[in-house]
């Protein structure tokens, strides 16, 4: 994962992303990647999965 922090308290999932960071252009070059789970990942200590991409237009 890039710039993604997940925590679970009880039944509440919290996702933290630092919006000041970037990881350069996407593969197409149309957007700048800010954060990504890089596919679907399992939520810590749970069965559920999450897939997250945060980006902005170039």
PQR file with spaces between the fields and no chain letter, atoms N, CA, C, O and H, PARSE charges and radii, in Angstrom:
ATOM       1  N    UNK     1       0.842   -1.176    0.000 -0.4000 1.5000
ATOM       2  CA   UNK     1       0.000    0.000    0.000 -0.0000 2.0000
ATOM       3  C    UNK     1       0.889    1.243    0.000  0.5500 1.7000
ATOM       4  O    UNK     1       1.976    1.253    0.577 -0.5500 1.4000
ATOM       5  N    UNK     2       0.409    2.259   -0.645 -0.4000 1.5000
ATOM       6  CA   UNK     2       1.113    3.536   -0.695 -0.0000 2.0000
ATOM       7  C    UNK     2       0.268    4.597    0.000  0.5500 1.7000
ATOM       8  O    UNK     2      -0.833    4.915   -0.447 -0.5500 1.4000
ATOM       9  H    UNK     2      -0.474    2.251   -1.114  0.4000 1.0000
ATOM      10  N    UNK     3       0.798    5.148    1.110 -0.4000 1.5000
ATOM      11  CA   UNK     3       0.178    6.287    1.782 -0.0000 2.0000
ATOM      12  C    UNK     3      -1.243    5.989    2.274  0.5500 1.7000
ATOM      13  O    UNK     3      -2.097    6.876    2.267 -0.5500 1.4000
ATOM      14  H    UNK     3       1.693    4.889    1.474  0.4000 1.0000
ATOM      15  N    UNK     4      -1.497    4.762    2.696 -0.4000 1.5000
ATOM      16  CA   UNK     4      -2.812    4.369    3.212 -0.0000 2.0000
ATOM      17  C    UNK     4      -2.607    3.683    4.559  0.5500 1.7000
ATOM      18  O    UNK     4      -1.824    2.740    4.674 -0.5500 1.4000
ATOM      19  H    UNK     4      -0.803    4.042    2.702  0.4000 1.0000
ATOM      20  N    UNK     5      -3.320    4.167    5.575 -0.4000 1.5000
ATOM      21  CA   UNK     5      -3.282    3.550    6.894 -0.0000 2.0000
ATOM      22  C    UNK     5      -4.710    3.194    7.286  0.5500 1.7000
ATOM      23  O    UNK     5      -5.587    4.058    7.298 -0.5500 1.4000
ATOM      24  H    UNK     5      -3.956    4.932    5.481  0.4000 1.0000
ATOM      25  N    UNK     6      -4.945    1.932    7.604 -0.4000 1.5000
ATOM      26  CA   UNK     6      -6.281    1.476    7.990 -0.0000 2.0000
ATOM      27  C    UNK     6      -6.262    0.999    9.431  0.5500 1.7000
ATOM      28  O    UNK     6      -5.346    0.291    9.850 -0.5500 1.4000
ATOM      29  H    UNK     6      -4.232    1.230    7.594  0.4000 1.0000
ATOM      30  N    UNK     7      -7.285    1.396   10.189 -0.4000 1.5000
ATOM      31  CA   UNK     7      -7.457    0.900   11.549 -0.0000 2.0000
ATOM      32  C    UNK     7      -8.922    0.534   11.746  0.5500 1.7000
ATOM      33  O    UNK     7      -9.815    1.122   11.135 -0.5500 1.4000
ATOM      34  H    UNK     7      -8.029    1.971    9.848  0.4000 1.0000
ATOM      35  N    UNK     8      -9.148   -0.445   12.607 -0.4000 1.5000
ATOM      36  CA   UNK     8     -10.506   -0.876   12.931 -0.0000 2.0000
ATOM      37  C    UNK     8     -10.684   -0.769   14.436  0.5500 1.7000
ATOM      38  O    UNK     8      -9.896   -1.312   15.211 -0.5500 1.4000
ATOM      39  H    UNK     8      -8.423   -0.923   13.103  0.4000 1.0000
ATOM      40  N    UNK     9     -11.743   -0.053   14.839 -0.4000 1.5000
ATOM      41  CA   UNK     9     -12.128    0.018   16.249 -0.0000 2.0000
ATOM      42  C    UNK     9     -13.567   -0.455   16.338  0.5500 1.7000
ATOM      43  O    UNK     9     -14.486    0.225   15.881 -0.5500 1.4000
ATOM      44  H    UNK     9     -12.383    0.387   14.210  0.4000 1.0000
ATOM      45  N    UNK    10     -13.757   -1.626   16.930 -0.4000 1.5000
ATOM      46  CA   UNK    10     -15.096   -2.225   16.960 -0.0000 2.0000
ATOM      47  C    UNK    10     -15.515   -2.577   15.541  0.5500 1.7000
ATOM      48  O    UNK    10     -14.898   -3.423   14.894 -0.5500 1.4000
ATOM      49  H    UNK    10     -13.011   -2.178   17.302  0.4000 1.0000
ATOM      50  N    UNK    11     -16.561   -1.928   15.064 -0.4000 1.5000
ATOM      51  CA   UNK    11     -17.023   -2.188   13.703 -0.0000 2.0000
ATOM      52  C    UNK    11     -16.802   -0.982   12.781  0.5500 1.7000
ATOM      53  O    UNK    11     -17.404   -0.894   11.711 -0.5500 1.4000
ATOM      54  H    UNK    11     -17.062   -1.240   15.589  0.4000 1.0000
ATOM      55  N    UNK    12     -15.936   -0.056   13.201 -0.4000 1.5000
ATOM      56  CA   UNK    12     -15.671    1.157   12.421 -0.0000 2.0000
ATOM      57  C    UNK    12     -14.285    1.073   11.784  0.5500 1.7000
ATOM      58  O    UNK    12     -13.276    0.930   12.476 -0.5500 1.4000
ATOM      59  H    UNK    12     -15.447   -0.127   14.070  0.4000 1.0000
ATOM      60  N    UNK    13     -14.255    1.165   10.454 -0.4000 1.5000
ATOM      61  CA   UNK    13     -13.008    1.211    9.696 -0.0000 2.0000
ATOM      62  C    UNK    13     -12.640    2.669    9.452  0.5500 1.7000
ATOM      63  O    UNK    13     -13.454    3.450    8.958 -0.5500 1.4000
ATOM      64  H    UNK    13     -15.074    1.281    9.892  0.4000 1.0000
ATOM      65  N    UNK    14     -11.404    3.031    9.802 -0.4000 1.5000
ATOM      66  CA   UNK    14     -10.899    4.375    9.538 -0.0000 2.0000
ATOM      67  C    UNK    14      -9.728    4.266    8.577  0.5500 1.7000
ATOM      68  O    UNK    14      -8.811    3.472    8.785 -0.5500 1.4000
ATOM      69  H    UNK    14     -10.743    2.397   10.203  0.4000 1.0000
ATOM      70  N    UNK    15      -9.767    5.072    7.521 -0.4000 1.5000
ATOM      71  CA   UNK    15      -8.695    5.096    6.523 -0.0000 2.0000
ATOM      72  C    UNK    15      -8.058    6.472    6.558  0.5500 1.7000
ATOM      73  O    UNK    15      -8.749    7.485    6.441 -0.5500 1.4000
ATOM      74  H    UNK    15     -10.512    5.717    7.351  0.4000 1.0000
ATOM      75  N    UNK    16      -6.721    6.513    6.721 -0.4000 1.5000
ATOM      76  CA   UNK    16      -5.985    7.777    6.745 -0.0000 2.0000
ATOM      77  C    UNK    16      -5.112    7.871    5.505  0.5500 1.7000
ATOM      78  O    UNK    16      -4.393    6.931    5.166 -0.5500 1.4000
ATOM      79  H    UNK    16      -6.160    5.691    6.815  0.4000 1.0000
ATOM      80  N    UNK    17      -5.180    9.027    4.824 -0.4000 1.5000
ATOM      81  CA   UNK    17      -4.370    9.312    3.647 -0.0000 2.0000
ATOM      82  C    UNK    17      -3.813   10.721    3.807  0.5500 1.7000
ATOM      83  O    UNK    17      -4.562   11.655    4.093 -0.5500 1.4000
ATOM      84  H    UNK    17      -5.764    9.791    5.099  0.4000 1.0000
ATOM      85  N    UNK    18      -2.503   10.879    3.624 -0.4000 1.5000
ATOM      86  CA   UNK    18      -1.881   12.204    3.659 -0.0000 2.0000
ATOM      87  C    UNK    18      -2.013   12.822    2.270  0.5500 1.7000
ATOM      88  O    UNK    18      -1.340   12.394    1.333 -0.5500 1.4000
ATOM      89  H    UNK    18      -1.895   10.120    3.392  0.4000 1.0000
ATOM      90  N    UNK    19      -2.874   13.823    2.136 -0.4000 1.5000
ATOM      91  CA   UNK    19      -3.168   14.422    0.833 -0.0000 2.0000
ATOM      92  C    UNK    19      -2.052   15.323    0.316  0.5500 1.7000
ATOM      93  O    UNK    19      -2.128   15.807   -0.813 -0.5500 1.4000
ATOM      94  H    UNK    19      -3.420   14.171    2.898  0.4000 1.0000
ATOM      95  N    UNK    20      -1.011   15.557    1.126 -0.4000 1.5000
ATOM      96  CA   UNK    20       0.112   16.374    0.657 -0.0000 2.0000
ATOM      97  C    UNK    20       1.132   15.556   -0.123  0.5500 1.7000
ATOM      98  O    UNK    20       2.001   16.131   -0.778 -0.5500 1.4000
ATOM      99  H    UNK    20      -0.949   15.163    2.043  0.4000 1.0000
ATOM     100  N    UNK    21       1.049   14.234   -0.071 -0.4000 1.5000
ATOM     101  CA   UNK    21       2.014   13.372   -0.765 -0.0000 2.0000
ATOM     102  C    UNK    21       1.539   13.048   -2.174  0.5500 1.7000
ATOM     103  O    UNK    21       0.347   13.107   -2.474 -0.5500 1.4000
ATOM     104  H    UNK    21       0.342   13.767    0.461  0.4000 1.0000
ATOM     105  N    UNK    22       2.500   12.704   -3.038 -0.4000 1.5000
ATOM     106  CA   UNK    22       2.131   12.136   -4.334 -0.0000 2.0000
ATOM     107  C    UNK    22       3.212   11.162   -4.780  0.5500 1.7000
ATOM     108  O    UNK    22       4.369   11.261   -4.372 -0.5500 1.4000
ATOM     109  H    UNK    22       3.469   12.656   -2.795  0.4000 1.0000
ATOM     110  N    UNK    23       2.814   10.230   -5.617 -0.4000 1.5000
ATOM     111  CA   UNK    23       3.705    9.170   -6.072 -0.0000 2.0000
ATOM     112  C    UNK    23       3.901    9.216   -7.581  0.5500 1.7000
ATOM     113  O    UNK    23       4.207    8.203   -8.210 -0.5500 1.4000
ATOM     114  H    UNK    23       1.874   10.149   -5.949  0.4000 1.0000
ATOM     115  N    UNK    24       3.722   10.400   -8.151 -0.4000 1.5000
ATOM     116  CA   UNK    24       3.961   10.579   -9.572 -0.0000 2.0000
ATOM     117  C    UNK    24       2.746   10.244  -10.407  0.5500 1.7000
ATOM     118  O    UNK    24       1.665    9.982   -9.879 -0.5500 1.4000
ATOM     119  H    UNK    24       3.474   11.223   -7.640  0.4000 1.0000
ATOM     120  N    UNK    25       2.933   10.254  -11.728 -0.4000 1.5000
ATOM     121  CA   UNK    25       1.815   10.052  -12.644 -0.0000 2.0000
ATOM     122  C    UNK    25       1.322    8.610  -12.680  0.5500 1.7000
ATOM     123  O    UNK    25       2.062    7.666  -12.404 -0.5500 1.4000
ATOM     124  H    UNK    25       3.811   10.467  -12.157  0.4000 1.0000
ATOM     125  N    UNK    26       0.048    8.478  -13.031 -0.4000 1.5000
ATOM     126  CA   UNK    26      -0.532    7.148  -13.242 -0.0000 2.0000
ATOM     127  C    UNK    26       0.052    6.558  -14.525  0.5500 1.7000
ATOM     128  O    UNK    26       0.802    7.221  -15.241 -0.5500 1.4000
ATOM     129  H    UNK    26      -0.553    9.245  -13.255  0.4000 1.0000
ATOM     130  N    UNK    27      -0.297    5.322  -14.797 -0.4000 1.5000
ATOM     131  CA   UNK    27       0.199    4.654  -16.006 -0.0000 2.0000
ATOM     132  C    UNK    27      -0.207    5.394  -17.273  0.5500 1.7000
ATOM     133  O    UNK    27       0.561    5.451  -18.234 -0.5500 1.4000
ATOM     134  H    UNK    27      -0.907    4.783  -14.215  0.4000 1.0000
ATOM     135  N    UNK    28      -1.404    5.959  -17.280 -0.4000 1.5000
ATOM     136  CA   UNK    28      -1.877    6.687  -18.464 -0.0000 2.0000
ATOM     137  C    UNK    28      -1.284    8.091  -18.543  0.5500 1.7000
ATOM     138  O    UNK    28      -1.267    8.705  -19.611 -0.5500 1.4000
ATOM     139  H    UNK    28      -2.028    5.914  -16.500  0.4000 1.0000
ATOM     140  N    UNK    29      -0.794    8.600  -17.402 -0.4000 1.5000
ATOM     141  CA   UNK    29      -0.226    9.935  -17.365 -0.0000 2.0000
ATOM     142  C    UNK    29      -1.243   11.042  -17.211  0.5500 1.7000
ATOM     143  O    UNK    29      -0.877   12.217  -17.240 -0.5500 1.4000
ATOM     144  H    UNK    29      -0.807    8.102  -16.535  0.4000 1.0000
ATOM     145  N    UNK    30      -2.510   10.703  -17.049 -0.4000 1.5000
ATOM     146  CA   UNK    30      -3.560   11.710  -16.948 -0.0000 2.0000
ATOM     147  C    UNK    30      -3.772   12.212  -15.521  0.5500 1.7000
ATOM     148  O    UNK    30      -4.324   13.294  -15.319 -0.5500 1.4000
ATOM     149  H    UNK    30      -2.807    9.748  -17.025  0.4000 1.0000
ATOM     150  N    UNK    31      -3.340   11.434  -14.536 -0.4000 1.5000
ATOM     151  CA   UNK    31      -3.557   11.797  -13.137 -0.0000 2.0000
ATOM     152  C    UNK    31      -2.278   11.608  -12.330  0.5500 1.7000
ATOM     153  O    UNK    31      -1.340   10.940  -12.765 -0.5500 1.4000
ATOM     154  H    UNK    31      -2.892   10.555  -14.700  0.4000 1.0000
ATOM     155  N    UNK    32      -2.266   12.215  -11.140 -0.4000 1.5000
ATOM     156  CA   UNK    32      -1.171   12.057  -10.182 -0.0000 2.0000
ATOM     157  C    UNK    32      -1.685   11.177   -9.044  0.5500 1.7000
ATOM     158  O    UNK    32      -2.719   11.474   -8.445 -0.5500 1.4000
ATOM     159  H    UNK    32      -3.029   12.757  -10.787  0.4000 1.0000
ATOM     160  N    UNK    33      -0.973   10.107   -8.751 -0.4000 1.5000
ATOM     161  CA   UNK    33      -1.359    9.175   -7.687 -0.0000 2.0000
ATOM     162  C    UNK    33      -1.002    9.773   -6.324  0.5500 1.7000
ATOM     163  O    UNK    33       0.139   10.175   -6.099 -0.5500 1.4000
ATOM     164  H    UNK    33      -0.134    9.866   -9.237  0.4000 1.0000
ATOM     165  N    UNK    34      -1.975    9.829   -5.424 -0.4000 1.5000
ATOM     166  CA   UNK    34      -1.759   10.322   -4.063 -0.0000 2.0000
ATOM     167  C    UNK    34      -1.679    9.155   -3.081  0.5500 1.7000
ATOM     168  O    UNK    34      -0.852    9.165   -2.169 -0.5500 1.4000
ATOM     169  H    UNK    34      -2.903    9.502   -5.607  0.4000 1.0000
ATOM     170  N    UNK    35      -2.536    8.150   -3.267 -0.4000 1.5000
ATOM     171  CA   UNK    35      -2.537    6.980   -2.386 -0.0000 2.0000
ATOM     172  C    UNK    35      -3.203    5.817   -3.110  0.5500 1.7000
ATOM     173  O    UNK    35      -4.051    6.013   -3.980 -0.5500 1.4000
ATOM     174  H    UNK    35      -3.208    8.141   -4.008  0.4000 1.0000
ATOM     175  N    UNK    36      -2.802    4.596   -2.735 -0.4000 1.5000
ATOM     176  CA   UNK    36      -3.411    3.417   -3.341 -0.0000 2.0000
ATOM     177  C    UNK    36      -3.183    2.189   -2.471  0.5500 1.7000
ATOM     178  O    UNK    36      -2.134    2.027   -1.847 -0.5500 1.4000
ATOM     179  H    UNK    36      -2.112    4.437   -2.028  0.4000 1.0000
ATOM     180  N    UNK    37      -4.192    1.333   -2.450 -0.4000 1.5000
ATOM     181  CA   UNK    37      -3.996    0.032   -1.811 -0.0000 2.0000
ATOM     182  C    UNK    37      -3.342   -0.942   -2.802  0.5500 1.7000
ATOM     183  O    UNK    37      -2.979   -2.058   -2.431 -0.5500 1.4000
ATOM     184  H    UNK    37      -5.044    1.465   -2.957  0.4000 1.0000
ATOM     185  N    UNK    38      -3.197   -0.517   -4.051 -0.4000 1.5000
ATOM     186  CA   UNK    38      -2.589   -1.324   -5.120 -0.0000 2.0000
ATOM     187  C    UNK    38      -3.338   -2.643   -5.290  0.5500 1.7000
ATOM     188  O    UNK    38      -2.749   -3.723   -5.281 -0.5500 1.4000
ATOM     189  H    UNK    38      -3.492    0.389   -4.353  0.4000 1.0000
ATOM     190  N    UNK    39      -4.644   -2.520   -5.446 -0.4000 1.5000
ATOM     191  CA   UNK    39      -5.517   -3.687   -5.571 -0.0000 2.0000
ATOM     192  C    UNK    39      -6.374   -3.826   -4.325  0.5500 1.7000
ATOM     193  O    UNK    39      -6.392   -2.948   -3.463 -0.5500 1.4000
ATOM     194  H    UNK    39      -5.123   -1.642   -5.454  0.4000 1.0000
ATOM     195  N    UNK    40      -7.074   -4.931   -4.247 -0.4000 1.5000
ATOM     196  CA   UNK    40      -7.942   -5.189   -3.091 -0.0000 2.0000
ATOM     197  C    UNK    40      -7.125   -5.833   -1.980  0.5500 1.7000
ATOM     198  O    UNK    40      -6.397   -6.798   -2.213 -0.5500 1.4000
ATOM     199  H    UNK    40      -7.059   -5.644   -4.948  0.4000 1.0000
ATOM     200  N    UNK    41      -7.251   -5.294   -0.772 -0.4000 1.5000
ATOM     201  CA   UNK    41      -6.532   -5.827    0.383 -0.0000 2.0000
ATOM     202  C    UNK    41      -7.526   -6.120    1.499  0.5500 1.7000
ATOM     203  O    UNK    41      -8.574   -5.482    1.604 -0.5500 1.4000
ATOM     204  H    UNK    41      -7.843   -4.511   -0.583  0.4000 1.0000
ATOM     205  N    UNK    42      -7.179   -7.093    2.325 -0.4000 1.5000
ATOM     206  CA   UNK    42      -8.033   -7.466    3.453 -0.0000 2.0000
ATOM     207  C    UNK    42      -7.883   -6.445    4.573  0.5500 1.7000
ATOM     208  O    UNK    42      -6.775   -6.023    4.903 -0.5500 1.4000
ATOM     209  H    UNK    42      -6.328   -7.611    2.240  0.4000 1.0000
ATOM     210  N    UNK    43      -9.004   -6.058    5.147 -0.4000 1.5000
ATOM     211  CA   UNK    43      -9.005   -5.144    6.289 -0.0000 2.0000
ATOM     212  C    UNK    43      -8.403   -5.887    7.480  0.5500 1.7000
ATOM     213  O    UNK    43      -8.725   -7.055    7.699 -0.5500 1.4000
ATOM     214  H    UNK    43      -9.905   -6.400    4.879  0.4000 1.0000
ATOM     215  N    UNK    44      -7.529   -5.225    8.258 -0.4000 1.5000
ATOM     216  CA   UNK    44      -6.862   -5.905    9.376 -0.0000 2.0000
ATOM     217  C    UNK    44      -7.844   -6.638   10.309  0.5500 1.7000
ATOM     218  O    UNK    44      -8.810   -6.052   10.795 -0.5500 1.4000
ATOM     219  H    UNK    44      -7.268   -4.276    8.080  0.4000 1.0000
ATOM     220  N    UNK    45      -7.578   -7.912   10.541 -0.4000 1.5000
ATOM     221  CA   UNK    45      -8.352   -8.756   11.459 -0.0000 2.0000
ATOM     222  C    UNK    45      -9.813   -8.912   11.068  0.5500 1.7000
ATOM     223  O    UNK    45     -10.663   -9.136   11.931 -0.5500 1.4000
ATOM     224  H    UNK    45      -6.792   -8.388   10.146  0.4000 1.0000
ATOM     225  N    UNK    46     -10.122   -8.794    9.759 -0.4000 1.5000
ATOM     226  CA   UNK    46     -11.497   -8.908    9.258 -0.0000 2.0000
ATOM     227  C    UNK    46     -11.500   -9.757    7.993  0.5500 1.7000
ATOM     228  O    UNK    46     -10.444  -10.077    7.447 -0.5500 1.4000
ATOM     229  H    UNK    46      -9.431   -8.612    9.058  0.4000 1.0000
ATOM     230  N    UNK    47     -12.692  -10.118    7.531 -0.4000 1.5000
ATOM     231  CA   UNK    47     -12.843  -10.853    6.272 -0.0000 2.0000
ATOM     232  C    UNK    47     -13.035   -9.913    5.084  0.5500 1.7000
ATOM     233  O    UNK    47     -12.749  -10.281    3.945 -0.5500 1.4000
ATOM     234  H    UNK    47     -13.550   -9.858    7.974  0.4000 1.0000
ATOM     235  N    UNK    48     -13.519   -8.702    5.351 -0.4000 1.5000
ATOM     236  CA   UNK    48     -13.831   -7.759    4.287 -0.0000 2.0000
ATOM     237  C    UNK    48     -12.554   -7.274    3.596  0.5500 1.7000
ATOM     238  O    UNK    48     -11.458   -7.308    4.155 -0.5500 1.4000
ATOM     239  H    UNK    48     -13.751   -8.402    6.276  0.4000 1.0000
ATOM     240  N    UNK    49     -12.745   -6.825    2.364 -0.4000 1.5000
ATOM     241  CA   UNK    49     -11.634   -6.277    1.583 -0.0000 2.0000
ATOM     242  C    UNK    49     -11.972   -4.855    1.158  0.5500 1.7000
ATOM     243  O    UNK    49     -13.138   -4.463    1.106 -0.5500 1.4000
ATOM     244  H    UNK    49     -13.636   -6.797    1.909  0.4000 1.0000
ATOM     245  N    UNK    50     -10.924   -4.093    0.854 -0.4000 1.5000
ATOM     246  CA   UNK    50     -11.100   -2.727    0.365 -0.0000 2.0000
ATOM     247  C    UNK    50     -10.101   -2.483   -0.767  0.5500 1.7000
ATOM     248  O    UNK    50      -8.967   -2.961   -0.728 -0.5500 1.4000
ATOM     249  H    UNK    50      -9.977   -4.411    0.896  0.4000 1.0000
ATOM     250  N    UNK    51     -10.540   -1.734   -1.769 -0.4000 1.5000
ATOM     251  CA   UNK    51      -9.680   -1.278   -2.850 -0.0000 2.0000
ATOM     252  C    UNK    51      -9.796    0.229   -2.935  0.5500 1.7000
ATOM     253  O    UNK    51     -10.898    0.754   -3.088 -0.5500 1.4000
ATOM     254  H    UNK    51     -11.461   -1.345   -1.801  0.4000 1.0000
ATOM     255  N    UNK    52      -8.678    0.938   -2.840 -0.4000 1.5000
ATOM     256  CA   UNK    52      -8.725    2.395   -2.754 -0.0000 2.0000
ATOM     257  C    UNK    52      -7.690    3.012   -3.677  0.5500 1.7000
ATOM     258  O    UNK    52      -6.536    2.585   -3.701 -0.5500 1.4000
ATOM     259  H    UNK    52      -7.783    0.511   -2.716  0.4000 1.0000
ATOM     260  N    UNK    53      -8.103    4.019   -4.439 -0.4000 1.5000
ATOM     261  CA   UNK    53      -7.209    4.859   -5.225 -0.0000 2.0000
ATOM     262  C    UNK    53      -7.585    6.298   -4.979  0.5500 1.7000
ATOM     263  O    UNK    53      -8.749    6.669   -5.122 -0.5500 1.4000
ATOM     264  H    UNK    53      -9.040    4.367   -4.420  0.4000 1.0000
ATOM     265  N    UNK    54      -6.603    7.126   -4.608 -0.4000 1.5000
ATOM     266  CA   UNK    54      -6.813    8.557   -4.441 -0.0000 2.0000
ATOM     267  C    UNK    54      -5.876    9.237   -5.436  0.5500 1.7000
ATOM     268  O    UNK    54      -4.673    8.976   -5.458 -0.5500 1.4000
ATOM     269  H    UNK    54      -5.657    6.824   -4.492  0.4000 1.0000
ATOM     270  N    UNK    55      -6.457   10.121   -6.263 -0.4000 1.5000
ATOM     271  CA   UNK    55      -5.660   10.774   -7.295 -0.0000 2.0000
ATOM     272  C    UNK    55      -6.232   12.133   -7.626  0.5500 1.7000
ATOM     273  O    UNK    55      -7.352   12.457   -7.230 -0.5500 1.4000
ATOM     274  H    UNK    55      -7.434   10.333   -6.245  0.4000 1.0000
ATOM     275  N    UNK    56      -5.461   12.938   -8.359 -0.4000 1.5000
ATOM     276  CA   UNK    56      -5.940   14.225   -8.834 -0.0000 2.0000
ATOM     277  C    UNK    56      -5.544   14.375  -10.295  0.5500 1.7000
ATOM     278  O    UNK    56      -4.585   13.759  -10.759 -0.5500 1.4000
ATOM     279  H    UNK    56      -4.552   12.675   -8.681  0.4000 1.0000
ATOM     280  N    UNK    57      -6.290   15.194  -11.006 -0.4000 1.5000
ATOM     281  CA   UNK    57      -5.976   15.444  -12.410 -0.0000 2.0000
ATOM     282  C    UNK    57      -4.656   16.183  -12.499  0.5500 1.7000
ATOM     283  O    UNK    57      -4.316   16.984  -11.627 -0.5500 1.4000
ATOM     284  H    UNK    57      -7.070   15.694  -10.629  0.4000 1.0000
ATOM     285  N    UNK    58      -3.921   15.908  -13.556 -0.4000 1.5000
ATOM     286  CA   UNK    58      -2.641   16.534  -13.782 -0.0000 2.0000
ATOM     287  C    UNK    58      -2.783   17.991  -14.126  0.5500 1.7000
ATOM     288  O    UNK    58      -1.784   18.674  -14.350 -0.5500 1.4000
ATOM     289  H    UNK    58      -4.197   15.258  -14.263  0.4000 1.0000
